[in-house]
Amino acid sequence: MNYRHAFHAGGFADVIKHIVLVRILTYLQDKPAAFRVIDSHAGAGLYDLTGDEAKRGGEWLTGIARIMQARFSEKTAPLIKPYLDIVRAFNPERDLKAYPGSPLIARALLRPQDRLTACEVEPKARKRLIDALRRDTQARVVDLDGWVALPAFVPPNERRGLVLIDPAYEQKDEFERLAAGFAEAFAKWPTGSYLLWYPVKSRRATDSLAQHVAGVAGAGTPPGQCLRLEFSNRAADGRGRPRLGGSIDRQSTVDAYG
Ligand SMILES: C[S@@+](CC[C@H](N)C(=O)[O-])C[C@H]1O[C@@H](n2cnc3c(N)ncnc32)[C@H](O)[C@@H]1O
């Protein structure tokens, strides 16, 4: 396995993914009943932005660094604030030096009754995640293939919660695995929320995934709701501002950066 998330930590894709993650968890907090977060491909948890990999990747400079400087409209600012507050909590000094990955972001939003299960198979990343969550009684890091864990861990005891599926896309068949993994998990837990994260490298692959997901979720009882958001850091003509587009049940087009 060659993938190392440290090269991409805090990049524009992480920023969008983690804002969506925080929005979903903030929504789940609306009810006092406990929820569970299952992070099937969790990563190392905390990334050093001053480290060699983050420096070489440099993605955070056009991602989290830019978002931290941006000014948002009155409507958008409160939606993004909980995410920015979490990132700030990992950076008590003014300079940005660290970026939390999905398990630590999720952990920051657990209430005492909530739980996190995080799967990571790459030994170094897993060790770092275990270190980051050491002695945490609400979070569990497991050395289990995320694709195996996915159907095995649902439904969780809490019966409410979120599954984040964010693989490395190193294997050719990972879109198919994502489609199959989601279908299997959804069949066992149709009332869960699922956040499926993928790179838009082939329109055919993403359209086919979206159709599959809509078909699986739509056939559930009650039918699931799907929101598809695809983000490009370039306008269609290769210039202009970054764009975010969405489809399936709802259509939305949003400028990602103001
Ligand atoms: C894109 S990164 C995860 C980033 C993380 N979700 C975040 O947002 O901060 C994908 C991670 O999945 C791990 N991984 C790859 N194959 C896996 C598998 N079959 N099961 C669990 N983890 C896997 C990789 O080592 C890598 O750390």
The ligand as an SDF file (V2000), in Angstrom:
LIG
                    3D

 27 29  0  0  0  0  0  0  0  0999 V2000
   -8.1180    8.6810    2.1460 C   0  0  0  0  0  0  0  0  0  0  0  0
   -7.3000    8.0230    3.5160 S   0  0  0  0  0  0  0  0  0  0  0  0
   -8.3730    8.3390    4.8430 C   0  0  0  0  0  0  0  0  0  0  0  0
   -8.4880    9.7610    5.2550 C   0  0  0  0  0  0  0  0  0  0  0  0
   -9.4100    9.9870    6.4190 C   0  0  0  0  0  0  0  0  0  0  0  0
  -10.7130    9.3550    6.2220 N   0  0  0  0  0  0  0  0  0  0  0  0
   -9.6200   11.4720    6.6580 C   0  0  0  0  0  0  0  0  0  0  0  0
  -10.5760   12.0440    6.1190 O   0  0  0  0  0  0  0  0  0  0  0  0
   -8.8470   12.0570    7.4060 O   0  0  0  0  0  0  0  0  0  0  0  0
   -7.5470    6.2960    3.3010 C   0  0  0  0  0  0  0  0  0  0  0  0
   -6.9390    5.4570    4.3990 C   0  0  0  0  0  0  0  0  0  0  0  0
   -7.4270    4.1260    4.2600 O   0  0  0  0  0  0  0  0  0  0  0  0
   -6.3950    3.2220    4.6180 C   0  0  0  0  0  0  0  0  0  0  0  0
   -6.7680    1.9410    3.9970 N   0  0  0  0  0  0  0  0  0  0  0  0
   -6.4970    1.4800    2.7540 C   0  0  0  0  0  0  0  0  0  0  0  0
   -7.1130    0.3050    2.5420 N   0  0  0  0  0  0  0  0  0  0  0  0
   -7.8030    0.0180    3.6660 C   0  0  0  0  0  0  0  0  0  0  0  0
   -8.6720   -1.0450    4.0520 C   0  0  0  0  0  0  0  0  0  0  0  0
   -8.9390   -2.0590    3.2070 N   0  0  0  0  0  0  0  0  0  0  0  0
   -9.2400   -0.9960    5.2760 N   0  0  0  0  0  0  0  0  0  0  0  0
   -8.9920    0.0280    6.1360 C   0  0  0  0  0  0  0  0  0  0  0  0
   -8.1690    1.0530    5.8330 N   0  0  0  0  0  0  0  0  0  0  0  0
   -7.5990    1.0630    4.6160 C   0  0  0  0  0  0  0  0  0  0  0  0
   -5.1490    3.8710    4.0880 C   0  0  0  0  0  0  0  0  0  0  0  0
   -4.0040    3.3870    4.7900 O   0  0  0  0  0  0  0  0  0  0  0  0
   -5.4220    5.3450    4.3560 C   0  0  0  0  0  0  0  0  0  0  0  0
   -4.9020    5.7210    5.6100 O   0  0  0  0  0  0  0  0  0  0  0  0
  1  2  1  0
  2  3  1  0
  2 10  1  0
  3  4  1  0
  4  5  1  0
  5  6  1  0
  5  7  1  0
  7  8  2  0
  7  9  1  0
 10 11  1  0
 11 12  1  0
 11 26  1  0
 12 13  1  0
 13 14  1  0
 13 24  1  0
 14 15  1  0
 14 23  1  0
 15 16  2  0
 16 17  1  0
 17 18  1  0
 17 23  2  0
 18 19  1  0
 18 20  2  0
 20 21  1  0
 21 22  2  0
 22 23  1  0
 24 25  1  0
 24 26  1  0
 26 27  1  0
M  CHG  2   2   1   9  -1
M  END
$$$$
